[in-house]
């Protein structure tokens, strides 16, 4: 079933476009259902924010268990455009993965983990070539069209046809809260048209249009439409809280 998933532990959201597909599992997790204290309450998945390493390890274990996976692979995310293609479980440890924002794998049972607190996590699934990808897409990534780059990588490396791809954009900063006072300096003029009111931008629509331009069918494209900043206590939001944790988004091929 698509939508919110309630388990004994972590709470997460599933895209209706991906739910029910027999060979893939995914979840856009909230901040609920973990054991991190204080500002990181409770399902923080990032060691970089200053949380207790033992709490983060337990949070990751709970997420992995909730999705029935054999492992998780994450990376140090840097708002760049580099990719890591993981072809064996031995590559999955974060210390073995360079600073990247695109994760790709063909290994069944291995979850690709993106950590975010307002940026988008965008998951991809190619059912023909059995490959999944997970992308950390902030506004800097949109400026450089990291989503189009991901599609081109899948084409070049795996022979993916864009029309075969499914893609889902998870909870992230919505047009209600995405204010960029310095947009004339930060965004190219082509993105200025996404302004919905003075200094506020619809970054969801930017990603939708970039994915469509890369060849993904609207029938296989999903936007969660959930804002992390004004989503009450469901999500971490750097824009709202500054000192905070990171929630995780995961996609994997079923073992």
Secondary structure, 3 states (H helix, E strand, C coil): CCEEECCCCCCEEECCCCCCCCCEEEEEECCCCCCCCHHHCCCCCCCCCCCCHHHHHHHHHHHHHHHCCCEEECCCCCCCCCEEEECCHHHHCHHHCCCCCEEEECCCCEEEEEEECCCEEEEEEECCCCEEEEEEECHHHHHCCHHHHHHHHHHHHHCCCHHHEEEEECCECCCCCCECCCHHHHCCHHHHCCEEECCEECHHHHHHHHHHHCCCCHHHEEECCCECCCCCCCCCCHHHHCCCCCEEEEEEECC
